[in-house]
């Protein structure tokens, strides 16, 4: 009835069909994940657009002027004078141009404790001099 070749061919066809179905199923799952991610991205973009529009509405000069006038007594706001603005030569020099600090001879950053190991004397928020 059945030859060996027929049985082998049926097994190969069944295996090929199983592999094909498995790959198709995985591709559909990945497609669904991509659709979900696209929907999340679209939602985030819409949220960003909404927040930008809200910011533009909140920072309108007319609205801010109205609020300043309404709360002038409470906030005691005054316009910024041109003399309050710093000139470039008044700004501190960039850190790249700062002179290098030389360690002093009597500066003890590390002291030995009773066990003989070094301990750091600099505490959080302090500056070594």
C-alpha positions as CSV (number, residue, x, y, z in Angstrom):
1,X,0.0,0.0,0.0
2,X,2.1,2.9,1.3
3,X,5.7,3.0,0.3
4,X,8.4,4.3,2.6
5,X,8.8,7.3,0.4
6,X,5.1,8.2,0.7
7,X,5.3,8.0,4.5
8,X,8.5,10.2,4.5
9,X,6.9,12.7,2.1
10,X,3.7,12.9,4.3
11,X,5.9,13.5,7.4
12,X,7.9,16.2,5.6
13,X,4.7,18.0,4.3
14,X,3.2,17.8,7.8
15,X,6.4,19.3,9.3
16,X,6.5,22.0,6.7
17,X,2.8,22.9,7.3
18,X,3.5,23.1,11.0
19,X,6.5,25.3,10.6
20,X,4.6,27.6,8.2
21,X,1.7,27.9,10.5
22,X,4.0,28.7,13.4
23,X,5.9,31.4,11.5
24,X,2.6,32.9,10.3
25,X,1.3,32.9,13.9
26,X,4.5,34.6,15.2
27,X,4.3,37.2,12.4
28,X,0.7,38.0,13.3
29,X,1.7,38.5,17.0
30,X,4.5,40.8,16.0
31,X,2.1,42.8,13.7
32,X,-0.2,43.2,16.6
33,X,2.6,44.4,18.8
34,X,3.6,47.0,16.2
35,X,0.0,48.2,15.9
36,X,-0.1,48.7,19.7
37,X,3.2,50.5,19.7
38,X,2.0,52.7,16.8
39,X,-1.1,53.5,18.8
40,X,1.0,54.4,21.9
41,X,3.3,56.6,19.8
42,X,0.3,58.4,18.3
43,X,-1.2,59.0,21.7
44,X,2.1,60.4,23.0
45,X,2.4,62.7,20.0
46,X,-1.1,63.9,20.5
47,X,-0.4,64.5,24.2
48,X,2.7,66.5,23.3
49,X,0.7,68.6,20.8
50,X,-1.9,69.2,23.4
51,X,0.7,70.3,26.0
52,X,2.4,72.6,23.5
53,X,-1.0,74.2,22.7
54,X,-1.7,74.5,26.5
55,X,1.7,76.1,27.1
56,X,1.1,78.6,24.2
57,X,-2.2,79.5,25.8
58,X,-0.8,79.9,29.3
59,X,2.2,82.0,28.2
60,X,0.3,84.6,26.0
61,X,1.6,88.0,26.9
62,X,-2.0,89.5,27.2
63,X,-2.9,86.8,29.7
64,X,0.3,87.2,31.7
65,X,-0.2,91.0,31.8
66,X,-3.8,90.6,33.1
67,X,-2.6,88.2,35.8
68,X,0.2,90.5,36.9
69,X,-2.3,93.4,37.2
70,X,-4.8,91.2,39.1
71,X,-2.2,90.0,41.6
72,X,0.1,93.0,41.7
73,X,-0.6,93.7,45.3
74,X,0.0,90.1,46.4
75,X,3.1,89.4,44.3
76,X,4.6,92.8,44.2
77,X,6.0,92.2,40.7
78,X,7.8,94.9,38.9
79,X,9.2,95.0,35.4
80,X,12.9,94.0,34.9
81,X,15.2,97.0,34.5
82,X,17.8,96.8,31.8
83,X,20.5,97.4,34.5
84,X,19.4,94.1,36.2
85,X,20.7,92.1,33.3
86,X,24.3,90.9,33.5
87,X,26.8,91.8,30.8
88,X,29.1,89.1,29.5
89,X,32.2,90.6,31.3
90,X,30.3,90.4,34.6
91,X,29.7,86.7,34.4
92,X,32.1,84.3,36.2
93,X,34.8,82.8,34.0
94,X,34.2,79.4,32.4
95,X,35.6,76.5,34.4
96,X,38.0,75.7,31.6
97,X,39.8,79.0,32.2
98,X,40.0,78.6,36.0
99,X,43.6,78.2,37.3
100,X,44.5,74.8,38.7
101,X,44.6,74.5,42.5
102,X,47.9,73.5,44.0
103,X,47.7,71.3,47.1
104,X,49.2,72.8,50.2
105,X,51.8,71.0,52.2
106,X,49.8,71.1,55.4
107,X,46.5,70.1,53.8
108,X,45.5,66.7,55.1
109,X,42.8,65.2,53.0
110,X,43.4,61.7,54.4
111,X,44.2,61.0,58.1
112,X,45.1,57.7,59.6
113,X,42.8,56.3,62.2
114,X,43.7,53.9,65.0
115,X,43.7,50.9,62.7
116,X,46.2,52.6,60.4
117,X,43.8,52.9,57.4
118,X,43.2,56.2,55.7
119,X,39.9,57.9,56.2
120,X,38.5,60.7,54.1
121,X,38.0,64.0,56.1
122,X,35.8,65.6,53.4
123,X,32.2,65.4,54.3
124,X,29.2,65.8,52.1
125,X,28.7,69.4,51.1
126,X,32.2,70.4,52.3
127,X,35.0,71.7,50.1
128,X,38.6,70.7,50.5
129,X,41.0,73.7,50.8
